[in-house]
Amino acid sequence: SDGTEASAGTASAYASAKAKASTPPPVPWAVTHALTPAETAAREPALQPTLAGALAGAVHAPHDSLLDSHGFTTSLAKVCASRYGVKFVHGEAGDVTSLARRSFARGNARGGVDGVHTADGGYRASDIVVVATGAQAPRLLAPLGIDAPIYPVKGYSLTYDVSGLPPSEAPTGLLVVEPAQMYVSRMGKRLRFTSIAEFAGWEEDYVAEDCVQVLRHRAE
């Protein structure tokens, strides 16, 4: 859009979403409501400047919510440690490199796992081993003959400190901008833009600068 009217893609995306919103949801908490541009700006004052025409409308999902995954897991770890005595091991001592297979000679006909080997050369015995390593699970399970159909996807996001901005200049909730496929999330004093996912294998350090530039352009 050039800012004077909604683009064909924007109008089409809104028409499709509006049609879906008019269909009764399978469960009550999945209900959505179509909003006009004015109604949208009333809920999110930061969108007011777009009412020159670039905004076709919005679909409001009153039961949707936003979770700060980092904040949640950090708080959860503290609760587990303080209330339930869970011990978290970090660094090489907590980096599991392989699962230790239980010997058939120990009387277990099915074999299995009885511990883990760690990056510091250590071994930790355990009656139960839970593999919850996400995209790294196939690497640990493959030697046991278990095929875990999991492939990593690298997401790109830009996060800005908006603590000094009034509600009229920064969104206060969660927005999904179509057809740009941009997710705008307000997390306290931070505003995060997410839009691009890259299938780049298990390389964790490489950052595709072109993906960053595309994301920055969409955010602007």
C-alpha positions as CSV (number, residue, x, y, z in Angstrom):
1,S,0.0,0.0,0.0
2,D,1.1,3.6,-0.6
3,G,-0.6,4.7,2.6
4,T,-3.7,6.2,0.9
5,E,-5.7,3.0,0.6
6,A,-5.5,-0.6,1.5
7,S,-3.6,-2.7,-1.0
8,A,-5.3,-5.5,-2.9
9,G,-3.4,-8.1,-0.8
10,T,-4.4,-6.3,2.5
11,A,-8.0,-6.1,1.5
12,S,-8.1,-9.7,0.4
13,A,-6.5,-10.9,3.6
14,Y,-9.0,-9.0,5.7
15,A,-12.0,-10.2,3.6
16,S,-10.9,-13.8,4.1
17,A,-10.3,-13.3,7.9
18,K,-13.7,-11.5,8.2
19,A,-15.4,-14.4,6.6
20,K,-13.8,-16.9,9.0
21,A,-14.8,-14.7,11.9
22,S,-18.4,-14.9,11.0
23,T,-18.3,-18.7,11.1
24,P,-19.2,-20.3,14.5
25,P,-16.0,-21.6,16.1
26,P,-15.6,-25.3,17.1
27,V,-15.0,-24.2,20.7
28,P,-16.1,-21.0,22.6
29,W,-12.6,-19.7,23.3
30,A,-11.8,-19.7,19.6
31,V,-14.3,-17.0,18.8
32,T,-13.1,-13.9,16.8
33,H,-14.7,-10.6,15.9
34,A,-14.2,-8.6,12.7
35,L,-13.4,-4.9,13.4
36,T,-13.5,-1.8,11.2
37,P,-10.4,0.4,10.9
38,A,-12.0,2.8,13.4
39,E,-12.7,0.0,15.9
40,T,-9.2,-1.3,15.4
41,A,-7.7,2.0,16.2
42,A,-9.9,2.3,19.3
43,R,-8.4,-0.9,20.7
44,E,-4.8,-0.1,19.5
45,P,-4.3,3.7,19.4
46,A,-0.8,3.2,17.9
47,L,-2.5,2.1,14.7
48,Q,-4.3,5.5,14.3
49,P,-1.8,6.9,11.7
50,T,-2.6,4.0,9.4
51,L,-6.2,5.0,9.1
52,A,-5.3,7.1,6.1
53,G,-6.3,4.0,4.2
54,A,-3.6,1.4,4.6
55,L,-5.6,-0.5,7.2
56,A,-8.5,-2.6,5.9
57,G,-9.6,-3.8,9.3
58,A,-8.8,-6.4,11.9
59,V,-10.0,-9.5,13.6
60,H,-10.0,-9.5,17.3
61,A,-9.5,-12.8,19.3
62,P,-10.6,-11.9,22.9
63,H,-9.4,-15.2,24.3
64,D,-5.9,-15.0,22.8
65,S,-3.0,-14.3,25.1
66,L,0.8,-13.7,24.9
67,L,3.5,-15.6,26.8
68,D,7.1,-14.4,27.4
69,S,8.7,-17.9,27.0
70,H,12.0,-16.8,28.4
71,G,10.4,-15.2,31.5
72,F,8.1,-18.2,31.9
73,T,10.9,-20.8,31.8
74,T,13.1,-18.8,34.1
75,S,10.4,-18.4,36.7
76,L,9.5,-22.1,36.3
77,A,13.1,-23.1,37.0
78,K,13.1,-21.1,40.2
79,V,9.9,-22.7,41.4
80,C,11.1,-26.2,40.6
81,A,14.4,-25.5,42.5
82,S,12.8,-23.9,45.5
83,R,9.7,-26.0,46.0
84,Y,10.7,-29.4,44.6
85,G,14.4,-29.6,45.1
86,V,15.2,-29.8,41.3
87,K,18.9,-29.4,40.6
88,F,19.8,-27.8,37.3
89,V,23.3,-28.5,35.9
90,H,24.7,-26.0,33.4
91,G,27.9,-25.8,31.3
92,E,29.6,-28.9,30.0
93,A,28.5,-30.9,33.0
94,G,25.0,-30.4,31.9
95,D,25.5,-30.8,28.1
96,V,24.4,-34.3,27.3
97,T,26.4,-35.8,24.4
98,S,24.8,-39.3,24.4
99,L,22.5,-41.6,26.2
100,A,24.0,-44.6,28.0
101,R,22.4,-47.9,26.9
102,R,21.4,-50.3,29.6
103,S,23.2,-53.6,29.2
104,F,21.1,-56.7,28.4
105,A,23.3,-58.6,30.8
106,R,21.9,-56.7,33.7
107,G,18.6,-58.6,33.5
108,N,16.6,-56.3,31.4
109,A,15.3,-58.1,28.3
110,R,14.4,-54.9,26.5
111,G,17.5,-52.9,27.1
112,G,16.9,-49.2,27.4
113,V,18.8,-46.2,28.9
114,D,20.2,-46.0,32.4
115,G,22.1,-42.6,32.3
116,V,23.7,-39.9,30.2
117,H,27.2,-39.0,29.1
118,T,28.1,-35.3,29.3
119,A,30.5,-33.0,27.5
120,D,32.9,-32.8,30.5
121,G,33.5,-36.6,30.2
122,G,31.1,-37.4,33.0
123,Y,28.4,-39.9,33.4
124,R,25.1,-39.5,35.3
125,A,23.2,-42.6,36.2
126,S,19.4,-42.4,36.2
127,D,16.4,-44.8,36.4
128,I,14.5,-42.5,34.0
129,V,15.8,-40.3,31.3
130,V,13.4,-37.8,29.6
131,V,14.6,-36.5,26.2
132,A,13.2,-33.0,25.9
133,T,15.8,-31.3,23.8
134,G,13.7,-30.1,20.9
135,A,15.5,-30.2,17.5
136,Q,18.5,-31.9,19.2
137,A,16.4,-35.0,20.1
138,P,17.2,-36.9,16.9
139,R,20.9,-36.7,17.5
140,L,20.5,-38.4,20.9
141,L,17.8,-40.9,19.9
142,A,19.3,-42.1,16.6
143,P,21.9,-44.3,18.2
144,L,19.1,-46.2,20.0
145,G,17.4,-46.8,16.7
146,I,14.6,-44.3,17.4
147,D,13.7,-42.0,14.5
148,A,12.4,-38.7,15.8
149,P,10.9,-36.7,12.9
150,I,12.0,-33.3,14.2
151,Y,13.7,-30.6,12.1
152,P,14.9,-27.2,13.4
153,V,13.5,-23.9,12.2
154,K,15.4,-20.8,13.0
155,G,13.2,-17.8,13.8
156,Y,14.3,-14.1,13.4
157,S,13.0,-11.3,15.5
158,L,13.8,-7.7,16.3
159,T,13.2,-6.4,19.8
160,Y,13.0,-2.7,20.8
161,D,12.8,-1.0,24.2
162,V,9.6,1.1,24.1
163,S,9.4,1.9,27.8
164,G,9.5,5.6,27.1
165,L,6.7,5.6,24.5
166,P,3.0,6.4,25.2
167,P,0.3,3.9,24.0
168,S,-0.4,6.1,21.0
169,E,3.1,5.3,19.6
170,A,3.6,1.6,20.5
171,P,1.1,-1.3,20.4
172,T,0.0,-2.7,23.8
173,G,-1.1,-6.2,22.7
174,L,-0.3,-8.9,20.2
175,L,-0.8,-8.0,16.5
176,V,-0.6,-10.3,13.5
177,V,-0.1,-8.1,10.4
178,E,-1.3,-9.5,7.1
179,P,-0.4,-10.1,4.3
180,A,3.1,-9.2,5.5
181,Q,3.0,-12.2,8.0
182,M,4.4,-10.0,10.7
183,Y,3.9,-10.8,14.4
184,V,4.1,-7.7,16.7
185,S,4.3,-8.7,20.4
186,R,4.3,-6.3,23.4
187,M,6.1,-7.8,26.4
188,G,6.3,-5.3,29.1
189,K,8.8,-2.6,28.2
190,R,9.8,-4.5,25.0
191,L,8.2,-4.6,21.5
192,R,9.2,-7.6,19.4
193,F,8.7,-8.0,15.6
194,T,8.8,-11.6,14.2
195,S,8.2,-12.6,10.7
196,I,10.8,-14.9,9.1
197,A,11.6,-18.6,9.7
198,E,14.7,-20.2,8.1
199,F,15.3,-23.9,7.5
200,A,19.0,-23.9,8.0
201,G,19.8,-27.2,9.6
202,W,21.4,-27.5,13.1
203,E,23.8,-24.5,12.7
204,E,23.0,-22.3,15.7
205,D,25.5,-19.5,15.3
206,Y,25.1,-18.5,11.7
207,V,22.8,-15.5,11.2
208,A,21.5,-14.8,7.7
209,E,22.0,-11.0,7.3
210,D,19.5,-10.9,4.4
211,C,16.8,-12.3,6.7
212,V,17.6,-9.7,9.2
213,Q,17.3,-6.9,6.6
214,V,14.0,-8.2,5.3
215,L,12.6,-8.4,8.8
216,R,13.8,-4.8,9.6
217,H,12.2,-3.5,6.4
218,R,8.9,-5.2,7.3
219,A,9.0,-3.8,10.8
220,E,9.6,-0.3,9.5
